Structure formats: structure tokens, C-alpha cells
């Protein structure tokens, strides 16, 4: 056994309080979003996570890509992406390494748009949409719903269905041979059955979540929509392995 691990085990067994201290450590979360319009919503999301009492989270917001360097990402447990612009190929790879090494990723709404020109990032998340080729459901009110019979920690405390206001829905394509665990659907039928409003997958030692809701940002959806906020909090916890 590695000497460091052996010593830690001795400390924890001799002092149960030390184990509690480890469990009580704040979960470190980075929320990343570019542009003022999306950045404002990302900032609000970080503040929402910071306001969680139990479990305690410490969430930082950034709209600067330098935060996606390995040495910067290393201090975080989970990366939350709410991004509508290109992320450089170098930083795409950094995110993949971050996740495959055992960390978590929660991707929201426009992150998987093929127009972002981020093929590695969409592969990591597990799916993508192309508005020009596949069409999409334009802004309207509709219901996000749990898939029948689905049980998952991300769904804990989340209603069977909840409304989203003036939001969009996309026809999503999945990567062959790269399984995802579908969790959410919606009551829209414009593009046929669309059981693709939320899913999980794993990458190496890490965990990935995708949630489709997230517009309009002017209405502060991550703060005002309490079921959506709860879904995101659960997603961060699951992605972190808690």
C-alpha cells in the first residue's frame, strides 16, 4: 500500500472526526460562460450554488478561457459550462482530461450546439444538435418531464414535471457506441418523441451531465425556476461523486 494512503487510513481510523472534516469540505465548482448575455446568467448560477447551505459549495464564475488551463481546473471538483461561443481545441482537450481524470462536468443548453465548432466537447457530453439541418422548437412555454420509471440521484426531489418559460428544445443526435443514460423528456411533439432533455454518462473516471433547459437568460432561469435549480444542484453533486 502507498505509504501516504496508509498513513491517511491510520489517521482516519484513529480520529473519526477527521473523516467528518473531509466530508464537510466545500465542493469547489467553476461556472464558465462567455459573452455578457450568457455570462450574466452564469454569474447568477454561481451565486445560486454559493448560497447552498448543505452541502456547502464554493462556486467561482469566469468568462475567460485561461481558467480552462489544467493548472487552473485542478482546484475544482466540477465544471459547469453554460457557453455559446467556440472553446479552443486546446481547452476542449483540457476539459476532457479534467473529466477523465475523475472530475465532473455539467453542461447546459447551448453547449452542445454544433455551430460552436467544438467536436471534442460535444463528444465528451455525449450528443449534439444542428439547428440548420435538424430544426428546433422555437421559444415557447412547455414542460420538462422525468422519463417514466426513471430513478437517479439527479432526480431526487425533482417533480415528475415542471414548466420552463419561453425556452427552446432541440432534436439531438447521439454518438454511436457511446451510451448515455437518458433521464428527462418534454411534452413537445413537433419533432416526434424527444427523450433527450437530460442525461448522464461517464468518461474515464469522471462523470458528465447534460441538461437542455437554460433560456431565456434575461428571466434568470437558474434562480427563479426552483425545480431547475434543484436539478442543477443534484447534477453538480452527482458529477462530483457525492
N, C-alpha and C positions, 0 to 999 in steps of 0.2 A: 504493500500500500504506500502511496505517495506520503512522505513524511509530513508535509503540510496538512494534507487531508486527515492523517492520523491524529495530529495534534488538535485540529479543529474538532474532531469527533470526541476526543477526551474532554475538551473544554465544554462542549455542549452537554455531554453526559454528566459531567460534574456540576454544571450550573444550568439548570433548566431555564433560568431567566435569560440566559444568553440566546437561547433558541427563540424566546418571545421577542427579544430585541431585533433579531434578524427578520422575524415575521412582520414586525411593526415598521420596518424601513419604508420610507415613502417610495412609491413606484415612480420612476423617472420617465416622463413622456415628452417627446418632441412633436409639436404640431407644425407642419410645414405647408405653406400656401403662398403662391406668388400673386402679383397684381394687387392693387388696392381693393378692388371689389371682392375678391376671394380672400385676400389677406385679412380683411375686417372680420369676416365670418370665422376664419381660422383663429384669430386672436380671441374672439368670443368663445370659441370651443375650448381653447387652452384655459381661459378663465373659468369656464364651467367645470373642467376637470380639476382645477386647483381648488375649487370650492367644495369638493367631495370631502366629507369628514371621515368616513370609514368605508373602504380602506383609503388611507391618505395617499394622495397623488401630488407630485410636483411636476407641473407641465410648463414647458417653455414654448414660446411661439417664435418662428423665424420665417422670413421670406427671402433669405439669402442662401444661395446654393452652397456656399462654403461650409455650412453646417452639416452638409451631407458627406463630408470627408470622413474616412474611417476613424481618425483620432477624435473627431467631434461626436460622431454617432456612438462611440464606445461608452459614453457616460449615460446612455439612455437604455431603458428596457423595451420601450415600444415607440415606433414611429407612426404617427398619424398623418396621412397625406390627403390634403384637400387642394389639389393643384390643377390648373387649367392650361399651363404652358409646358413647353418642352423641358425635360430634365436631361442634362448632358449624358452621353453614353457612359462616361466615367462614373458619374454619380448613380446611374442606374445599376452598374455593377457593384458599387459600394453598398447600395441598398440590398441587393441580393446576398452579398457576403454577410451583411449585418443580420439578415433573417436566417440564412442557412447556418450561421454560427450559433443560433439559439435565441435570437431576439424576436420581437413581434412586429407585425405591420398591420395597420388598419387603414384601408383605402376607401375613400368616399367619392361617390357621384362621378364627376368628370375625369377622375384619374385614369380610367381605362378607355378613354376616347382614342381611337386610332389616329385621329387628327393630331394628337400630341406628339406623334412620332417617337414613341417610347416602347419599342417592341419587347425589350427585355423586361421592362416594368410590367407590361400587361401579361406577359408570360408568367411572371412571378405571382401576380394577383390571381391569374387563372382564366381570364376572359377579357373580351374587348367588344366595343361596338363601333360601327361605322355609320354615322348619320347619313352620309351622302348615298351609300349603297343600300342600307337596310331600312332606312326610315326610322322614325321615332315618334312617340306620343308627345305632342307639344304640351306646354304649360296648362295644367288643369288640376282640380282637386280630385283626389282618389284615395283609396285605402291600401295600406300595406298590410299583408296578412301572413300569419305563420302557416307554413305548409302543414296539412293535416297529419297528425300523429308525430310530428317532429318534436323531439326533446333535446335540448342542448343548453349548456350553461349560459350561452349568449342570450337565450330566450327567457331566462329566469325573470319573472316579474313583468314581462312584456305582455300586453294584451293580445288576445287572439287576432285582433285587427286594430289599426289606429289610422287616423287621417293624416295625409300630408297636403299642404296647401300650395296650389299653383306650381306644382313640381313637374319634372319630366320623367319619362320612362323610356328605356332603350331596349332594342332587340339585341341580345348579347350572344356572341359566339364563344364557345369554349374550345380549348386546345385538346386535340386528340391525344389520348394516353396520359392525360394529366388530370386525374379525378378531382372533383370538388364535392363538398358536402352542402347541398342546397338546403336553405332554411326558410327563405321568405319568398312570397309571391305578391301579386296585387290583383285588384278587381278590374283591371283594364283588359279589354279583349280585342283592341284594334289590330294587334299583330299576332293574334292567336294566344294560346296559353303561354304565359311568361313567368315561369317559376324561377326567376333569376334576379330577384331583388336583394338577395343577400346570401352569402355562402362563406364557408371556411375551407382552408386547405393547409397542408404542411409543406415546408421546403427545407430539406435537411433537418436540422434540429429545431427549426423555428416554425412559427405559426402565422397564418395570414387570414385576414377577414376582409370581405368586401361588402359594403352597404350602398345601395343605389340612391337613397334619398339625399337631398342636400341643397335644394333650391326652393324659393328664391332667397338668395343670401341677404337681401335687403330686409327680409322679415325675421332675421335671426333664428333660423330653424333649429339650430343646435341648442338654443336656450329656451325658446318658447314651446317647442314641441317636446313635452316631457317624456312620452314613450320613446321617441327617437333618441333623446339624451340618455335614457336608461339603456337603450340598445347599444349605444356607443360606449358607455362606461363598461357594460358587460363585455363588449368586444375587446376593449383595452385590457381588462383583467384576464380574459381567456388567452389573448395573444401573448401576454406576459407569463403565462403558465400558472396563473392563480385560479 
